[in-house]
Amino acid sequence: MGRRLAHSYSVSIHRMMGNADYRLIPLEPEELPGFMGREDIGGLNVTIPYKLDVMRYCDRISPEAREIGAVNTVICRDGKLRGYNTDKYGFEWMVKRAGIGFSGKKVLILGSGGASRTALAAARSLGAAETVVVSRSGPENYGNIGRHADVEILINTTPAGMYPNNLDAPVSVADFPRCAGVLDVIYNPRRTALLMEAERLKIPCAGGLTMLVAQAKAAAELFFDRKIPDGNIPEITGKLRRETENIVLIGMPGSGKSEIGKVLSQMTGRPLSDTDDMVSMAVGESIPDIFASRGEAAFRALEREAVRTAAKESGRIVVTGGGVVLDSGNYPPLHQNARIYHILRATELLETAGRPLSGDAAALGAMSKKRMPLYARFRDAAIENDGAVSDAAREIWRDFCENTCD
């Protein structure tokens, strides 16, 4: 139960745990009192913005939920609604999985809602020496956050950077030079802008998908009054990552990206997004015509927008143009929710017909020399495509399945 649930992963998670009847219940605030008065409630997960509001309807609240001041799980026993908080368990599982130590550390928590209360309780349980909660209008706010530049653990519990507002960030990790760990409760996209900055700075970090699965496991135990093995958490997290992460193809013009993408789409049932096709459809011109009439700079601007649009979605095959790597700004949107594959093909086998920038061997050779280091910076893996297209597609899928586990 929540207000905006269209992109929730919870149905998939609970079905993997054996609950085929789990469903989403979107409610507006004025609908909450009537809903909580229903007599057919068996069990509920509660999410934004009702984790605090729902407490007034509970006949009993667990000590942990009362301490945190937020309820995310409600069950009905003997006609009484009982409120629990399984988010703390999920948060601590995420921390443990990430290998980030809290003992003796100064922790900064961004946000002051229900997730913030959970993070605060968990940080204290994990031995944090000092905890600071930053909100938009409280005594500790974004206007004076600079006085906490010495924090060692940074936690985001705000929606900043959550789909569909991908690539937003509440702060810059670089403003905290002692930072040794970054956690973000957002799970869509997999890597928020905050987490990608932490990656660049080589700071241990983790996103909220593991937390989401772990808290769901604890909630399911309450729903059905039975123990669920901890091993289900990494198993389900891995399955979700395989379902939701994108496969992005980069490489030289004529390397076979489009054909491989089509085969992968047919093989996996995933929708295909081709950024060149998206650009052509947006302006009603072919790629060569765009280059001829508008110039390369105009095309790159259109390409940048197409990349952002395609890459923010989940569970897709995304085929990019050969020059996508020329703009370093294309890397964050592609990387945020994907594994990126560089398609390699011998230069003499590259197709040149209809290519505005690589129409002859000399131009192709110069282009390859310039772009190869850029492809290497973008890619997670390189796949040879000197044989059958289907072989390259199968190799990508094998690698993807092996490398998207928890």
C-alpha positions in Angstrom: 0.0 0.0 0.0 1.3 3.4 -1.0 0.6 6.4 -3.2 2.8 5.8 -6.3 3.3 2.1 -7.0 3.5 1.8 -10.7 7.2 0.8 -10.7 7.3 -1.3 -7.5 9.2 -4.5 -7.6 7.3 -6.0 -4.6 4.9 -8.2 -6.5 7.8 -10.0 -8.2 9.7 -10.4 -4.9 6.8 -11.8 -3.0 5.8 -14.1 -5.8 9.3 -15.5 -5.8 8.8 -16.2 -2.1 5.6 -18.2 -2.9 2.9 -15.5 -2.4 0.9 -15.6 -5.6 -1.8 -13.3 -4.2 0.4 -10.3 -3.4 -0.8 -7.2 -5.2 -0.4 -3.4 -5.3 -2.9 -1.0 -3.6 -2.3 2.6 -4.6 -4.2 5.0 -2.3 -4.6 8.8 -2.1 -4.3 10.2 1.4 -8.1 10.8 1.8 -8.7 7.0 1.0 -6.4 5.8 3.9 -9.0 5.9 6.8 -11.6 4.0 4.9 -9.1 1.4 3.7 -7.6 0.8 7.1 -11.2 0.2 8.4 -11.7 -2.8 6.1 -12.3 -6.1 7.8 -10.6 -8.2 5.1 -7.1 -7.0 5.7 -4.7 -10.0 6.2 -1.3 -8.4 5.7 0.1 -5.2 4.3 3.4 -3.7 3.3 3.2 0.0 3.7 5.4 2.5 1.7 5.7 6.2 1.0 3.9 8.3 2.3 2.0 6.2 4.8 4.6 4.7 7.1 3.9 7.1 9.9 0.2 7.7 9.2 -0.7 4.0 9.4 0.4 3.8 13.0 -2.7 5.4 14.3 -4.8 2.6 12.9 -2.7 -0.2 14.5 -4.1 -1.8 17.7 -0.6 -2.9 18.6 2.9 -1.7 17.5 6.0 -3.7 17.9 8.7 -2.2 20.2 11.1 -1.8 17.3 8.5 0.0 15.1 7.6 2.2 18.1 11.2 3.1 18.7 11.7 3.9 15.0 8.4 5.7 14.7 7.4 4.1 11.4 5.5 1.0 10.4 6.0 -0.8 7.1 4.3 -4.1 7.8 0.8 -4.7 9.2 -0.8 -8.0 9.9 -4.2 -8.9 11.3 -4.3 -11.4 14.2 -7.5 -12.1 16.0 -9.2 -9.1 14.5 -6.4 -6.8 15.6 -4.0 -4.9 13.4 -0.4 -5.2 14.5 2.3 -2.9 13.1 5.9 -3.9 12.6 9.1 -2.4 11.0 11.0 -4.8 8.8 12.9 -2.0 7.0 15.5 -1.9 9.8 16.3 -5.6 9.2 16.6 -4.9 5.5 18.8 -1.9 6.0 21.2 -3.8 8.2 21.3 -6.6 5.7 22.3 -4.1 3.0 25.0 -2.7 5.2 26.4 -6.1 6.0 26.3 -7.2 2.4 28.2 -4.0 1.4 30.8 -4.5 4.0 30.5 -1.0 5.4 31.4 -0.6 9.1 29.5 1.9 11.2 31.3 1.4 14.5 32.7 4.7 15.8 31.8 6.6 12.6 29.9 9.8 12.1 26.9 9.2 10.0 24.9 11.7 7.9 21.4 10.8 6.9 19.7 12.8 4.1 15.9 13.0 4.6 13.6 13.0 7.6 10.7 10.6 6.6 10.1 7.0 7.6 13.1 5.6 5.8 15.3 8.2 7.6 14.0 7.0 11.0 14.8 3.4 10.0 18.4 4.4 8.9 18.8 6.4 12.1 17.8 3.4 14.3 20.0 1.0 12.3 23.0 3.4 12.5 22.8 3.6 16.2 22.4 -0.2 16.5 25.4 -0.7 14.4 27.5 1.4 16.7 27.7 4.8 15.0 29.4 7.4 17.2 27.4 10.3 15.9 24.3 10.6 13.7 23.1 13.7 11.9 19.7 13.9 10.1 19.5 16.6 7.3 16.2 17.8 6.0 15.1 20.7 3.8 13.8 22.9 6.7 15.1 21.5 10.0 18.0 22.9 12.1 20.3 20.6 10.1 19.6 21.4 6.5 21.1 21.6 3.1 22.0 25.3 3.7 24.4 24.5 6.6 25.3 20.9 5.6 28.9 22.1 5.1 29.5 22.0 8.8 29.3 18.2 8.6 32.0 17.8 6.0 33.7 15.3 8.4 31.1 12.6 8.0 32.3 9.1 7.3 29.1 7.4 6.2 26.6 9.1 3.9 23.0 7.7 3.6 20.3 8.9 1.2 16.7 8.3 2.3 15.2 11.0 0.0 13.6 10.3 -3.4 16.3 12.4 -5.1 17.6 10.3 -8.0 14.7 7.8 -8.0 12.9 6.9 -11.3 11.7 8.8 -13.3 14.0 11.6 -12.0 17.2 9.6 -12.7 20.6 11.3 -12.3 19.4 13.8 -9.7 21.4 13.8 -6.5 20.8 15.5 -3.1 24.5 16.2 -2.5 27.9 15.6 -3.9 30.0 12.9 -2.3 33.1 14.9 -3.0 32.0 17.5 -0.5 32.7 14.9 2.3 36.4 14.1 2.0 36.4 11.6 4.9 33.5 9.6 3.5 34.2 5.8 3.6 30.8 4.5 2.7 27.7 5.6 0.7 24.2 3.9 1.0 21.1 4.8 -1.0 17.7 3.3 -0.2 16.6 3.9 -3.8 16.5 0.7 -5.9 15.3 2.0 -9.2 17.7 2.7 -10.9 20.3 0.3 -9.5 22.9 3.0 -9.4 21.8 6.5 -8.5 24.0 9.5 -9.4 25.1 9.5 -5.7 26.3 5.9 -6.0 28.0 6.4 -9.3 29.9 9.3 -7.8 31.0 7.0 -4.9 32.1 4.4 -7.5 34.2 7.0 -9.3 35.8 8.0 -6.0 36.3 4.3 -5.1 34.2 4.5 -2.0 32.3 1.4 -0.9 28.6 1.8 -1.7 25.3 0.0 -2.1 21.8 0.6 -3.4 18.4 -0.3 -2.0 17.5 -3.5 -3.9 19.1 -5.8 -1.4 17.4 -3.9 1.4 14.1 -4.2 -0.4 14.4 -7.9 -0.8 15.6 -8.4 2.8 12.8 -6.4 4.3 10.3 -8.3 2.1 11.6 -11.6 3.4 11.1 -10.4 7.0 7.6 -9.2 6.2 6.7 -12.5 4.5 7.8 -14.3 7.7 5.3 -12.2 9.6 2.5 -12.7 7.0 2.7 -16.5 7.1 4.2 -17.0 10.6 7.1 -19.2 9.2 10.8 -18.9 8.8 12.3 -18.2 5.3 15.9 -19.1 4.7 18.3 -16.1 4.5 19.7 -17.6 1.3 16.5 -16.5 -0.5 17.7 -12.9 -0.2 20.7 -13.0 -2.6 18.9 -15.5 -4.8 15.9 -13.2 -5.3 18.1 -10.1 -5.6 20.1 -11.7 -8.4 16.9 -12.7 -10.3 15.5 -9.2 -10.0 18.7 -7.7 -11.3 18.6 -10.0 -14.3 15.0 -9.0 -14.9 15.5 -5.3 -14.5 19.0 -4.4 -15.6 19.5 -3.3 -19.2 21.9 -4.8 -21.7 23.6 -1.9 -23.5 25.5 -2.4 -26.8 28.3 0.0 -27.9 30.9 -0.3 -30.7 32.1 0.9 -34.0 29.6 1.7 -36.8 29.0 -1.5 -38.7 30.1 -3.8 -35.9 26.7 -5.6 -35.8 25.1 -4.0 -32.7 21.7 -3.6 -34.3 21.5 -7.2 -35.5 22.8 -8.6 -32.1 20.3 -6.4 -30.4 17.4 -7.9 -32.4 18.6 -11.4 -31.7 18.9 -10.6 -28.0 15.4 -9.1 -27.9 13.9 -12.2 -29.6 16.0 -14.5 -27.3 15.0 -12.8 -24.0 11.7 -11.2 -24.8 13.1 -7.9 -23.8 12.0 -4.7 -25.6 14.6 -3.2 -27.9 15.5 0.5 -27.9 17.8 1.7 -30.7 19.0 5.3 -30.0 19.7 6.0 -33.7 16.1 4.9 -34.5 14.8 7.1 -31.7 16.6 10.1 -33.1 15.4 9.5 -36.6 11.8 9.1 -35.5 12.0 12.3 -33.3 13.0 14.5 -36.3 11.6 12.5 -39.2 15.0 12.2 -41.0 17.5 9.4 -41.5 20.8 9.6 -39.7 22.8 10.5 -42.8 20.3 13.3 -43.6 20.5 14.7 -40.1 24.3 14.9 -40.4 24.0 16.5 -43.9 21.3 19.0 -43.0 22.0 19.8 -39.3 25.6 18.8 -38.7 27.2 16.4 -36.2 26.8 18.7 -33.1 23.0 18.8 -33.6 22.9 15.0 -34.0 24.9 14.5 -30.8 22.5 16.7 -28.9 19.6 14.6 -30.2 21.5 11.4 -29.4 22.1 12.6 -25.8 18.4 13.0 -25.2 17.6 9.6 -26.8 20.2 7.9 -24.5 18.7 9.5 -21.4 15.2 8.4 -22.4 16.1 4.8 -23.3 18.5 4.1 -20.5 16.3 5.2 -17.6 13.9 2.3 -18.4 14.5 -1.2 -17.0 14.9 -4.7 -18.5 15.7 -3.5 -22.0 18.2 -4.1 -24.8 19.6 -0.7 -25.7 21.6 -0.3 -28.9 23.6 2.9 -29.3 25.2 4.7 -32.2 28.9 4.2 -32.8 29.8 7.7 -31.6 27.9 7.6 -28.3 31.2 7.3 -26.4 32.4 10.7 -27.8 30.3 12.4 -25.1 31.4 11.3 -21.6 28.0 12.6 -20.4 26.4 9.6 -22.0 28.2 7.2 -19.6 26.2 7.9 -16.4 22.7 7.3 -18.0 23.9 4.1 -19.7 25.8 2.8 -16.6 23.1 3.6 -14.0 21.0 0.5 -14.7 23.0 -1.7 -17.1 25.8 -3.9 -18.1 27.6 -2.4 -21.1 28.9 -4.6 -23.9 31.5 -3.4 -26.4 31.0 -5.3 -29.7 34.3 -6.0 -31.4 34.6 -6.7 -35.1 37.7 -6.8 -37.3 38.0 -3.5 -39.1 38.0 -5.1 -42.6 34.6 -6.7 -41.7 32.9 -3.4 -40.7 30.0 -2.3 -42.9 30.5 1.2 -44.3 27.5 1.7 -46.6 25.3 4.7 -45.5 27.7 5.6 -42.7 28.1 9.4 -42.6 31.5 9.4 -40.8 33.1 6.1 -41.9 32.4 5.8 -45.6 35.9 4.6 -46.6 38.8 2.6 -45.1 40.9 5.6 -44.2 38.2 7.3 -42.3 37.3 4.1 -40.6 40.9 3.5 -39.5 41.2 7.0 -38.0 37.9 6.6 -36.3 38.8 3.3 -34.8 42.1 4.6 -33.4 40.3 7.5 -31.7 37.3 5.6 -30.3 38.8 2.4 -29.0 40.1 3.9 -25.8 36.7 5.5 -25.3 34.8 2.2 -25.8 37.2 0.7 -23.2 36.2 3.3 -20.6 32.5 2.7 -21.1 32.4 -1.0 -21.3 31.9 -3.7 -18.7 32.8 -6.5 -21.1 33.9 -7.0 -24.7 32.3 -9.5 -27.1 33.7 -10.6 -30.4 31.4 -10.5 -33.4 33.5 -12.0 -36.2 31.3 -15.1 -36.6 27.6 -15.7 -36.4 25.5 -13.0 -34.8 23.6 -15.6 -32.7 26.9 -16.7 -31.2 27.7 -13.1 -30.0 24.1 -12.7 -28.6 24.3 -16.0 -26.7 27.7 -15.0 -25.3 26.4 -11.7 -24.1 23.4 -13.4 -22.4 25.6 -15.9 -20.7 27.9 -13.2 -19.4 25.0 -11.1 -18.3 23.4 -13.9 -16.3 26.7 -14.7 -14.6 27.4 -11.1 -13.7 24.1 -9.7 -12.4 23.9 -11.9 -9.3 23.8 -10.2 -5.9 
